[in-house]
Every structure is written in structure tokens, then in C-alpha cells.
Amino acid sequence: MVDPNLISGAVWIVCGLAILGLASLIAFRGRVDLHANYDESVDPAYAARWAGGTALVMGLLVVAYGIRELRHGFQPQLLAGLVVALLVLSYLSKLFAGGFGAGE
């Protein structure tokens, strides 16, 4: 029988790679229109740099958590930390896509 930690870790890695794929389109290709909260009055380069960069960090965290779960198993404290970090980074990404901190 397959260890549930292996399945769960693999799912986290696949989800993290999906996040990284979309984040790289935003950050490196300038496709800020892919961000749900992008305000068209915001400079696309600014939004791509900050919102895309924040999304890249989110993807890296999810992949790192998946690898950690594959190797060491499930720990609820780490999952709670990941969820909190993702919520904070998601909020920051929405702020950046809306133009927070952009010099007008």
C-alpha cells in the first residue's frame, strides 16, 4: 500500500508547480491580465514585478512544503503555517495588483 504522505506530498508539489507556472507568466512575461485583481490603471511592469513575485514565493512555498511532506511526513503545525503564509501572500498579491505602493 502507498504511504498517504507520498500521495499528499505529490499533490502539493503538483499544485505548487501549477502556481509557479501561472506566476512565471505574470512575473516574467508580463501577463498581469491573468491576475484576478489586476487594475488596468496600474503600470503593468509594477504589477508584474510585485504581484508576480509574490505569486512566485507562494508557489515555491507550496513546492517546498510538498517535498518536506514527502520526506518527513505530515505535521499539522506546518500545514497551518503554510495556510497562514499563503493567505498573507495572497492578500499582498491582491494589493500589489491593485496598485498599492505604486508611485503615481
Backbone as a chain_set.jsonl record, in Angstrom:
{"seq": "MVDPNLISGAVWIVCGLAILGLASLIAFRGRVDLHANYDESVDPAYAARWAGGTALVMGLLVVAYGIRELRHGFQPQLLAGLVVALLVLSYLSKLFAGGFGAGE", "coords": {"N": [[0.834, -1.177, 0.0], [0.416, 2.284, -0.672], [2.062, 4.937, 0.939], [0.235, 7.448, 2.576], [1.404, 9.955, 2.929], [3.122, 10.197, 0.787], [1.391, 10.431, -1.389], [-0.035, 12.76, -0.688], [2.087, 14.608, -0.507], [2.964, 14.576, -3.173], [0.712, 15.655, -4.442], [0.712, 18.247, -3.349], [3.097, 19.171, -4.477], [2.494, 19.137, -7.231], [0.413, 21.023, -7.284], [1.836, 23.263, -6.41], [3.611, 23.556, -8.553], [1.806, 24.244, -10.539], [0.97, 26.74, -9.58], [3.424, 28.061, -9.735], [3.783, 28.028, -12.498], [1.727, 29.743, -13.495], [2.439, 32.036, -12.055], [4.962, 32.587, -13.105], [4.296, 33.31, -15.688], [3.017, 35.724, -15.159], [5.028, 37.201, -13.777], [7.403, 37.061, -15.379], [6.7, 37.19, -18.08], [4.988, 39.275, -18.171], [2.214, 39.052, -18.13], [-0.023, 40.328, -16.701], [-2.713, 40.469, -16.862], [-3.692, 38.021, -16.226], [-3.974, 37.934, -13.527], [-6.45, 37.988, -11.101], [-7.237, 40.271, -9.684], [-6.192, 42.453, -10.987], [-5.811, 45.826, -11.689], [-6.439, 47.87, -14.35], [-5.483, 50.448, -14.483], [-3.092, 50.478, -13.245], [0.444, 50.432, -13.573], [1.662, 48.037, -15.769], [4.222, 46.836, -15.581], [4.977, 47.296, -12.938], [2.959, 45.88, -11.554], [3.452, 43.313, -12.568], [6.009, 42.821, -11.566], [5.724, 42.956, -8.711], [3.236, 41.678, -7.916], [3.471, 39.32, -9.393], [5.93, 38.404, -8.423], [5.281, 37.935, -5.75], [3.457, 35.865, -6.103], [5.187, 33.95, -7.124], [6.722, 33.383, -4.849], [4.728, 32.206, -3.311], [4.22, 29.855, -4.808], [6.733, 28.586, -4.594], [6.823, 28.118, -1.838], [4.736, 26.245, -1.558], [5.666, 24.087, -3.111], [8.016, 23.509, -1.674], [6.868, 22.749, 0.762], [5.519, 20.44, -0.067], [7.668, 18.771, -0.814], [8.901, 18.542, 1.668], [6.908, 17.202, 3.058], [6.847, 14.791, 1.665], [9.3, 13.715, 2.427], [9.406, 13.75, 5.269], [6.89, 13.383, 6.361], [3.497, 14.147, 7.501], [2.754, 17.105, 9.319], [0.678, 18.842, 11.386], [1.111, 21.473, 12.358], [2.893, 22.64, 10.574], [1.392, 22.624, 8.232], [-0.633, 24.395, 8.988], [0.92, 26.703, 9.275], [1.732, 27.031, 6.612], [-0.744, 27.535, 5.364], [-1.483, 29.961, 6.605], [0.656, 31.594, 5.744], [0.198, 31.525, 2.96], [-2.302, 32.791, 2.827], [-1.65, 35.398, 3.728], [0.266, 36.161, 1.787], [-1.326, 35.989, -0.493], [-3.147, 38.044, -0.029], [-1.358, 40.233, -0.073], [-0.522, 40.045, -2.739], [-2.91, 40.661, -4.071], [-3.184, 43.31, -3.24], [-0.912, 44.494, -4.462], [-1.485, 44.027, -7.161], [-3.605, 45.704, -7.429], [-2.434, 48.149, -7.288], [-1.267, 49.099, -4.939], [1.178, 50.917, -3.278], [2.406, 51.765, -5.574], [4.189, 54.266, -7.23], [2.681, 57.178, -8.152]], "CA": [[0.0, 0.0, 0.0], [1.182, 3.524, -0.789], [2.007, 5.814, 2.102], [-0.562, 8.652, 2.293], [2.27, 11.125, 2.868], [3.654, 10.29, -0.569], [0.325, 10.951, -2.254], [-0.288, 14.139, -0.304], [3.248, 15.406, -0.915], [2.947, 14.706, -4.628], [-0.359, 16.591, -4.789], [1.196, 19.587, -3.02], [4.106, 19.567, -5.463], [1.803, 19.436, -8.492], [-0.282, 22.309, -7.102], [2.867, 24.302, -6.367], [4.114, 23.764, -9.915], [0.769, 24.988, -11.26], [1.08, 28.126, -9.122], [4.661, 28.601, -10.309], [3.577, 28.251, -13.933], [0.966, 30.978, -13.673], [3.222, 33.149, -11.506], [6.043, 32.923, -14.038], [3.684, 34.064, -16.788], [2.772, 37.083, -14.682], [6.258, 37.888, -13.39], [8.447, 37.118, -16.399], [6.133, 37.504, -19.4], [4.179, 40.472, -18.061], [0.795, 38.745, -18.358], [-0.731, 40.717, -15.486], [-4.147, 40.267, -17.069], [-4.053, 36.727, -15.64], [-4.257, 38.135, -12.109], [-7.874, 38.292, -10.965], [-7.458, 41.588, -9.102], [-5.391, 43.456, -11.679], [-6.475, 47.073, -12.058], [-5.796, 48.286, -15.594], [-4.861, 51.755, -14.339], [-1.779, 50.25, -12.641], [1.525, 50.137, -14.511], [1.813, 46.577, -15.879], [5.547, 46.401, -15.127], [4.927, 47.281, -11.477], [2.113, 44.754, -11.131], [4.135, 42.064, -12.901], [7.142, 42.631, -10.668], [5.354, 42.727, -7.324], [2.206, 40.642, -7.786], [4.055, 38.086, -9.91], [6.957, 37.957, -7.485], [4.596, 37.379, -4.586], [2.909, 34.572, -6.515], [6.317, 33.017, -7.208], [7.035, 32.955, -3.483], [3.669, 31.279, -2.911], [4.468, 28.582, -5.47], [7.918, 27.965, -4.002], [6.449, 27.607, -0.516], [3.915, 25.044, -1.712], [6.555, 23.006, -3.564], [8.888, 23.153, -0.546], [6.062, 22.0, 1.725], [5.287, 19.116, -0.634], [8.908, 17.991, -0.696], [9.086, 18.258, 3.082], [5.943, 16.172, 3.452], [7.31, 13.52, 1.087], [10.467, 13.199, 3.143], [9.287, 13.637, 6.73], [5.527, 13.106, 6.798], [2.57, 15.236, 7.785], [2.718, 17.761, 10.622], [-0.39, 19.838, 11.288], [1.602, 22.819, 12.616], [3.478, 23.155, 9.337], [0.295, 22.904, 7.314], [-1.26, 25.633, 9.454], [1.837, 27.782, 8.912], [1.649, 27.212, 5.163], [-2.027, 28.174, 5.042], [-1.405, 31.363, 7.035], [1.571, 32.281, 4.831], [-0.466, 31.676, 1.676], [-3.333, 33.811, 2.968], [-0.993, 36.707, 3.8], [0.852, 36.453, 0.479], [-2.425, 36.212, -1.426], [-3.636, 39.397, 0.235], [-0.353, 41.157, -0.6], [-0.569, 39.985, -4.203], [-4.085, 41.429, -4.479], [-2.876, 44.73, -3.048], [0.039, 44.919, -5.494], [-2.178, 44.037, -8.463], [-4.495, 46.862, -7.424], [-1.643, 49.367, -7.347], [-0.783, 49.527, -3.643], [2.601, 51.211, -3.235], [2.929, 52.254, -6.869], [4.374, 55.715, -7.3], [1.802, 57.722, -9.186]], "C": [[0.888, 1.254, 0.0], [0.977, 4.373, 0.459], [1.206, 7.077, 1.763], [0.276, 9.929, 2.217], [2.869, 11.305, 1.477], [2.62, 10.874, -1.529], [0.088, 12.42, -1.965], [0.864, 15.051, -0.73], [3.294, 15.612, -2.414], [1.872, 15.682, -5.089], [0.07, 18.023, -4.492], [2.22, 20.067, -4.041], [3.456, 19.923, -6.79], [1.071, 20.774, -8.401], [0.715, 23.465, -7.071], [3.438, 24.594, -7.741], [3.094, 24.509, -10.773], [0.805, 26.466, -10.871], [2.313, 28.78, -9.726], [4.512, 28.879, -11.8], [2.828, 29.539, -14.203], [1.746, 32.19, -13.182], [4.349, 33.558, -12.448], [5.504, 33.654, -15.26], [3.445, 35.511, -16.383], [4.087, 37.826, -14.475], [7.236, 38.072, -14.549], [7.941, 37.508, -17.782], [5.241, 38.742, -19.373], [2.696, 40.263, -18.294], [-0.025, 39.054, -17.105], [-2.241, 40.574, -15.639], [-4.611, 38.912, -16.523], [-4.394, 36.845, -14.156], [-5.691, 38.634, -11.964], [-8.132, 39.712, -10.478], [-6.662, 42.688, -9.783], [-6.26, 44.643, -12.08], [-5.729, 47.641, -13.254], [-5.172, 49.674, -15.524], [-3.456, 51.658, -13.737], [-0.767, 49.925, -13.735], [1.744, 48.621, -14.569], [3.165, 46.068, -15.395], [5.592, 46.319, -13.6], [4.137, 46.069, -10.979], [2.787, 43.419, -11.421], [5.259, 41.775, -11.915], [6.672, 42.222, -9.271], [4.301, 41.635, -7.143], [2.736, 39.307, -8.283], [5.123, 37.523, -8.989], [6.36, 37.332, -6.235], [4.009, 36.007, -4.916], [4.021, 33.528, -6.666], [6.709, 32.497, -5.835], [5.995, 31.959, -2.985], [3.901, 29.893, -3.525], [5.662, 27.846, -4.883], [7.624, 27.404, -2.623], [5.656, 26.307, -0.619], [4.771, 23.859, -2.173], [7.46, 22.552, -2.42], [8.122, 22.356, 0.506], [5.803, 20.585, 1.215], [6.511, 18.222, -0.529], [9.149, 17.607, 0.757], [8.136, 17.159, 3.555], [6.308, 14.81, 2.866], [8.402, 12.891, 1.94], [10.205, 12.897, 4.615], [7.877, 13.378, 7.236], [4.756, 14.365, 7.161], [2.755, 15.767, 9.198], [1.699, 18.882, 10.545], [0.082, 21.27, 11.529], [2.189, 23.439, 11.351], [2.413, 23.456, 8.296], [-0.416, 24.194, 7.702], [-0.382, 26.835, 9.11], [1.804, 28.076, 7.423], [0.365, 27.937, 4.785], [-2.011, 29.65, 5.43], [-0.499, 32.152, 6.095], [0.922, 32.51, 3.474], [-1.571, 32.724, 1.727], [-2.731, 35.217, 2.986], [-0.421, 37.09, 2.439], [-0.218, 36.692, -0.584], [-2.99, 37.619, -1.263], [-2.658, 40.444, -0.309], [-0.374, 41.196, -2.123], [-1.761, 40.773, -4.739], [-3.846, 42.922, -4.332], [-1.958, 45.246, -4.151], [-0.622, 44.983, -6.868], [-3.128, 45.218, -8.568], [-3.755, 48.184, -7.401], [-1.14, 49.865, -6.024], [0.726, 49.744, -3.687], [3.185, 51.701, -4.538], [3.053, 53.766, -6.809], [3.589, 56.298, -8.452], [2.436, 58.937, -9.826]], "O": [[1.965, 1.269, 0.596], [-0.138, 4.507, 0.963], [1.483, 7.715, 0.747], [-0.095, 10.876, 1.524], [3.098, 12.431, 1.037], [2.943, 11.709, -2.374], [0.016, 13.235, -2.884], [0.636, 16.142, -1.254], [3.625, 16.701, -2.882], [2.093, 16.452, -6.023], [-0.18, 18.921, -5.296], [2.215, 21.236, -4.427], [3.832, 20.915, -7.413], [1.108, 21.568, -9.341], [0.46, 24.525, -7.643], [3.722, 25.747, -8.065], [3.466, 25.309, -11.631], [0.685, 27.341, -11.728], [2.255, 29.924, -10.178], [5.057, 29.859, -12.306], [3.24, 30.338, -15.043], [1.723, 33.247, -13.812], [4.656, 34.744, -12.574], [6.18, 34.523, -15.809], [3.649, 36.424, -17.184], [4.245, 38.953, -14.943], [7.836, 39.139, -14.682], [8.681, 38.096, -18.57], [4.788, 39.208, -20.418], [1.987, 41.214, -18.627], [-0.643, 38.164, -16.521], [-2.966, 40.561, -14.645], [-5.813, 38.69, -16.377], [-5.031, 35.956, -13.592], [-6.094, 39.589, -12.627], [-9.155, 40.301, -10.828], [-6.477, 43.758, -9.204], [-7.299, 44.486, -12.721], [-4.521, 47.869, -13.184], [-4.408, 50.046, -16.414], [-2.716, 52.642, -13.721], [-1.083, 49.23, -14.701], [1.986, 47.991, -13.54], [3.243, 44.967, -14.848], [6.173, 45.39, -13.039], [4.588, 45.333, -10.101], [2.704, 42.493, -10.613], [5.443, 40.638, -11.482], [7.17, 41.245, -8.712], [4.466, 40.757, -6.297], [2.483, 38.271, -7.668], [5.213, 36.311, -8.796], [6.863, 36.331, -5.725], [4.064, 35.093, -4.094], [3.812, 32.352, -6.366], [6.995, 31.311, -5.672], [6.335, 30.982, -2.316], [3.79, 28.879, -2.836], [5.617, 26.631, -4.693], [8.117, 26.333, -2.27], [5.884, 25.375, 0.152], [4.609, 22.747, -1.669], [7.653, 21.354, -2.217], [8.653, 21.403, 1.077], [5.861, 19.631, 1.991], [6.396, 17.044, -0.191], [9.553, 16.481, 1.047], [8.512, 16.297, 4.35], [6.096, 13.783, 3.511], [8.42, 11.677, 2.148], [10.715, 11.914, 5.152], [7.688, 13.172, 8.435], [5.28, 15.479, 7.133], [2.895, 15.001, 10.151], [1.838, 19.785, 9.721], [-0.49, 22.2, 10.961], [2.001, 24.628, 11.092], [2.52, 24.437, 7.56], [-0.763, 24.997, 6.836], [-0.894, 27.875, 8.697], [1.844, 29.237, 7.015], [0.391, 28.858, 3.969], [-2.475, 30.497, 4.667], [-0.846, 33.261, 5.689], [1.081, 33.583, 2.892], [-1.758, 33.469, 0.765], [-3.248, 36.122, 2.332], [-0.604, 38.22, 1.986], [-0.027, 37.515, -1.479], [-3.275, 38.299, -2.249], [-3.074, 41.423, -0.929], [-0.256, 42.264, -2.723], [-1.642, 41.473, -5.744], [-4.25, 43.71, -5.187], [-2.198, 46.316, -4.711], [-0.347, 45.893, -7.65], [-3.426, 45.684, -9.668], [-4.381, 49.24, -7.487], [-0.616, 50.978, -5.966], [1.47, 48.85, -4.09], [4.371, 52.027, -4.59], [2.128, 54.46, -6.385], [3.816, 55.941, -9.608], [1.848, 59.54, -10.724]]}, "num_chains": 1, "name": "protein.A"}
